[in-house]
């Protein structure tokens, strides 16, 4: 597994020359693909390991913790150049792994979509999920959430367009994250701390933990609806619907990141069979 840093790309191109029979994969992701400073591997490290696909697919990775959809538009030209180089100098990518949208929906941007119950919502069309529990009607700014979802959809479309231009047969694999449980636990390493992303702002507005759970499940169901819309408009687009996986809080390192066994369960029970079906 190499990265898109120039020194690592040189290493990746050498891997392609050394193992020309292996398929070619690009990974673009957030902290679920780049979860640093833990002893256990994240999703993309598991997928790219010899135990899964590391001996059959040469992966190049461009993932970053905290990445949200808006960042895609500043990075897309870099990925376009890489995909074009692959097509012209080697062979096009065969698979694209994509973990994107979590920070926009249940991570760093979560609190931007909240409001007090006494603040009126701006009426907007929110086509991704009309089955709204009362907590959504009371506490979600659907106008802000709709803007965020539109941005996520545009980011995915930019990556799909990249695929269509320079690797038209490549299959995109993306996922719906898992059954997060809002809690007071954030990410910590030595003196660095981030989060919690859901529990704090939601509790300040008076949401019980049960309502927070209902809200996060609704948000991930809405995100799944967005992905289904994208899937209907393209081809070679696989959605791994893992929304209700890992319901036990013990499976989680913090509010929105699993522990090692959780990542492994998702990789082996969902990503492995989906990728196997494509490359068999």
C-alpha positions as CSV (number, residue, x, y, z in Angstrom):
1,X,0.0,0.0,0.0
2,X,1.5,3.3,-1.1
3,X,0.3,6.9,-0.9
4,X,0.0,9.6,-3.5
5,X,3.0,11.5,-2.1
6,X,5.5,11.7,-4.9
7,X,8.1,9.5,-3.2
8,X,5.5,6.9,-2.5
9,X,4.1,7.1,-6.0
10,X,7.5,6.1,-7.3
11,X,7.4,3.1,-5.0
12,X,3.9,2.3,-6.3
13,X,4.9,2.4,-9.9
14,X,7.8,0.1,-9.2
15,X,5.3,-2.3,-7.6
16,X,3.2,-2.2,-10.8
17,X,6.3,-3.1,-12.8
18,X,7.3,-5.9,-10.4
19,X,3.9,-7.4,-10.1
20,X,2.2,-6.7,-13.5
21,X,-0.4,-9.4,-13.0
22,X,-1.9,-7.9,-9.9
23,X,-5.0,-5.7,-10.3
24,X,-4.7,-2.0,-9.5
25,X,-6.6,-0.2,-6.8
26,X,-7.1,3.4,-5.6
27,X,-8.3,4.1,-2.0
28,X,-9.7,7.5,-1.2
29,X,-10.9,8.0,2.4
30,X,-11.3,9.6,5.8
31,X,-10.3,8.3,9.2
32,X,-11.9,4.9,8.6
33,X,-9.2,4.4,5.9
34,X,-6.5,6.3,7.8
35,X,-6.9,5.8,11.6
36,X,-3.5,6.7,13.0
37,X,-1.6,5.9,16.1
38,X,-3.4,2.7,17.0
39,X,-1.9,-0.7,17.2
40,X,-4.6,-2.3,15.0
41,X,-5.2,-1.6,11.3
42,X,-8.0,0.4,9.8
43,X,-10.3,-0.7,7.0
44,X,-8.0,0.1,4.0
45,X,-4.9,-1.4,5.8
46,X,-6.9,-4.6,6.4
47,X,-8.2,-4.7,2.8
48,X,-4.7,-4.1,1.4
49,X,-3.0,-6.7,3.7
50,X,-1.7,-10.0,2.4
51,X,-4.5,-11.8,4.3
52,X,-7.1,-10.1,2.2
53,X,-6.2,-8.5,-1.2
54,X,-2.6,-7.3,-0.8
55,X,-1.2,-10.2,-2.9
56,X,-3.7,-9.7,-5.7
57,X,-4.2,-5.9,-5.9
58,X,-1.6,-3.2,-5.8
59,X,-3.3,-0.3,-3.8
60,X,-2.3,3.3,-3.8
61,X,-3.9,5.2,-0.9
62,X,-4.9,8.9,-0.5
63,X,-6.8,9.0,2.8
64,X,-6.7,11.5,5.6
65,X,-8.3,11.7,9.0
66,X,-11.0,14.3,9.2
67,X,-11.5,14.6,5.4
68,X,-14.9,15.9,4.4
69,X,-16.7,16.2,1.1
70,X,-15.5,19.8,0.4
71,X,-11.9,18.7,0.4
72,X,-12.5,16.5,-2.6
73,X,-12.7,19.5,-4.9
74,X,-9.2,20.7,-4.0
75,X,-7.8,17.2,-4.5
76,X,-9.6,15.9,-7.6
77,X,-7.0,17.2,-10.0
78,X,-4.3,15.2,-8.2
79,X,-6.4,12.1,-8.5
80,X,-7.2,12.8,-12.1
81,X,-3.5,13.1,-13.0
82,X,-2.9,9.8,-11.2
83,X,-5.7,8.0,-13.0
84,X,-4.6,9.4,-16.3
85,X,-1.0,8.3,-15.7
86,X,-2.2,4.8,-14.8
87,X,-4.3,4.6,-18.0
88,X,-1.5,5.9,-20.3
89,X,1.6,4.4,-18.7
90,X,0.4,1.2,-17.1
91,X,-3.2,0.0,-17.0
92,X,-6.3,1.7,-15.6
93,X,-7.5,1.2,-12.0
94,X,-9.6,-1.9,-11.5
95,X,-11.2,-0.9,-8.2
96,X,-11.7,2.3,-6.2
97,X,-12.3,2.1,-2.5
98,X,-14.1,5.1,-1.2
99,X,-14.9,6.2,2.4
100,X,-16.4,9.6,2.3
101,X,-19.3,11.5,4.0
102,X,-18.9,10.3,7.6
103,X,-17.4,13.5,8.8
104,X,-20.1,15.6,7.1
105,X,-22.9,13.5,8.5
106,X,-21.9,12.2,12.0
107,X,-18.5,13.7,12.6
108,X,-16.9,17.1,12.5
109,X,-19.8,18.8,10.8
110,X,-22.6,17.2,12.9
111,X,-23.2,20.2,15.1
112,X,-23.7,22.5,12.2
113,X,-27.0,20.8,11.4
114,X,-28.4,21.1,14.9
115,X,-30.8,23.7,16.3
116,X,-32.8,24.4,19.5
117,X,-36.3,23.0,19.5
118,X,-37.8,26.6,19.7
119,X,-36.0,27.6,16.4
120,X,-38.2,27.2,13.4
121,X,-36.8,25.2,10.5
122,X,-36.5,26.6,7.1
123,X,-38.8,24.5,4.9
124,X,-36.8,22.7,2.3
125,X,-37.0,19.6,0.1
126,X,-34.9,16.8,1.7
127,X,-35.4,14.0,-0.8
128,X,-33.0,11.5,0.7
129,X,-35.2,10.4,3.6
130,X,-38.8,11.6,4.3
131,X,-39.3,9.2,7.3
132,X,-38.4,11.7,10.0
133,X,-38.6,10.9,13.7
134,X,-39.8,13.7,15.9
135,X,-36.2,14.5,17.1
136,X,-35.3,15.4,13.5
137,X,-38.3,17.8,13.2
138,X,-37.3,19.4,16.5
139,X,-33.6,19.6,16.3
140,X,-32.3,19.4,12.7
141,X,-31.7,22.3,10.4
142,X,-32.8,20.6,7.2
143,X,-31.7,23.5,5.1
144,X,-28.1,23.2,6.3
145,X,-28.3,19.4,6.1
146,X,-29.6,19.6,2.6
147,X,-26.6,21.8,1.6
148,X,-24.2,19.3,3.1
149,X,-25.8,16.3,1.4
150,X,-25.7,18.1,-1.9
151,X,-22.0,18.8,-1.4
152,X,-21.4,15.1,-0.6
153,X,-23.3,14.0,-3.7
154,X,-21.2,16.4,-5.8
155,X,-18.0,15.1,-4.3
156,X,-19.0,11.5,-5.2
157,X,-20.0,12.6,-8.7
158,X,-16.6,14.1,-9.2
159,X,-14.9,10.8,-8.3
160,X,-17.4,8.9,-10.5
161,X,-16.5,11.3,-13.4
162,X,-12.8,10.6,-12.8
163,X,-13.5,6.9,-13.0
164,X,-15.6,7.2,-16.1
165,X,-12.8,9.2,-17.9
166,X,-9.8,7.2,-17.1
167,X,-10.9,3.8,-15.6
168,X,-14.4,3.2,-17.0
169,X,-14.4,-0.5,-16.0
170,X,-13.3,0.2,-12.4
171,X,-15.8,-0.7,-9.7
172,X,-16.3,1.9,-6.9
173,X,-16.9,0.4,-3.4
174,X,-18.2,2.6,-0.7
175,X,-19.9,2.1,2.6
176,X,-22.5,3.5,5.1
177,X,-20.3,3.4,8.2
178,X,-21.9,1.5,11.2
179,X,-24.2,1.8,14.2
180,X,-22.5,4.6,16.2
181,X,-23.5,5.1,19.8
182,X,-23.2,8.7,21.0
183,X,-21.0,8.9,24.1
184,X,-18.6,11.1,26.0
185,X,-15.6,9.2,24.5
186,X,-13.5,11.0,21.9
187,X,-10.3,10.2,20.1
188,X,-7.2,10.6,22.4
189,X,-3.5,9.9,21.9
190,X,-1.1,11.4,24.5
191,X,-2.1,15.1,24.6
192,X,-4.1,15.1,21.4
193,X,-7.8,15.0,21.6
194,X,-10.7,15.2,19.1
195,X,-14.4,14.7,19.8
196,X,-16.8,13.6,21.0
197,X,-18.6,14.9,17.9
198,X,-22.2,14.0,18.7
199,X,-22.8,13.7,22.4
200,X,-21.5,17.1,23.4
201,X,-23.5,19.4,21.1
202,X,-26.6,17.1,21.2
203,X,-26.6,17.0,25.0
204,X,-26.3,20.7,25.3
205,X,-29.6,21.0,23.3
206,X,-31.3,18.6,25.6
207,X,-31.3,15.5,23.5
208,X,-31.4,12.3,25.5
209,X,-29.1,9.5,24.5
210,X,-32.0,7.6,23.1
211,X,-32.9,10.5,20.9
212,X,-29.2,10.9,19.9
213,X,-29.3,7.3,18.8
214,X,-32.5,7.8,16.8
215,X,-30.9,10.9,15.2
216,X,-27.7,9.2,14.1
217,X,-29.6,6.2,12.7
218,X,-31.8,8.5,10.7
219,X,-28.7,10.5,9.4
220,X,-27.0,7.3,8.3
221,X,-30.2,6.0,6.7
222,X,-30.4,9.4,4.8
223,X,-26.8,9.0,3.7
224,X,-27.7,5.5,2.4
225,X,-30.5,7.1,0.5
226,X,-28.0,9.5,-1.1
227,X,-25.7,6.6,-2.1
228,X,-28.7,4.8,-3.6
229,X,-29.4,7.9,-5.8
230,X,-25.8,7.9,-7.0
231,X,-25.9,4.2,-7.7
232,X,-29.0,4.5,-9.8
233,X,-27.3,7.1,-12.0
234,X,-24.2,5.2,-12.8
235,X,-22.7,1.7,-13.1
236,X,-20.0,-0.3,-11.3
237,X,-20.9,1.3,-8.0
238,X,-21.2,-1.0,-5.0
239,X,-22.7,0.1,-1.6
240,X,-21.7,-1.9,1.4
241,X,-24.7,-1.2,3.7
242,X,-23.2,-1.7,7.2
243,X,-25.3,0.9,9.0
244,X,-26.6,-1.5,11.7
245,X,-23.3,-3.4,12.2
246,X,-21.4,-3.1,15.5
247,X,-24.4,-2.1,17.7
248,X,-22.5,-2.9,20.9
249,X,-20.6,0.1,22.3
250,X,-17.8,-2.2,23.3
251,X,-16.9,-2.6,19.6
252,X,-16.0,1.1,19.4
253,X,-12.8,3.0,20.3
254,X,-14.8,6.2,20.6
255,X,-18.1,7.7,19.3
256,X,-17.4,7.2,15.6
257,X,-14.4,4.8,15.2
258,X,-14.5,1.1,15.8
259,X,-11.8,-0.9,17.6
260,X,-9.6,-3.3,15.8
261,X,-12.1,-6.3,15.9
262,X,-14.8,-4.0,14.6
263,X,-12.8,-2.9,11.6
264,X,-11.9,-6.5,11.0
265,X,-15.5,-7.7,11.1
266,X,-16.5,-5.1,8.6
267,X,-13.5,-5.9,6.3
268,X,-14.0,-9.6,6.4
269,X,-17.8,-9.9,6.4
270,X,-18.6,-7.0,3.9
271,X,-15.6,-5.7,2.0
272,X,-14.0,-9.0,1.3
273,X,-17.0,-10.8,-0.3
274,X,-18.0,-7.7,-2.3
275,X,-14.5,-7.3,-3.8
276,X,-14.2,-11.0,-4.3
277,X,-17.3,-11.0,-6.5
278,X,-15.8,-8.4,-8.7
279,X,-12.3,-9.7,-9.2
280,X,-13.1,-13.4,-9.3
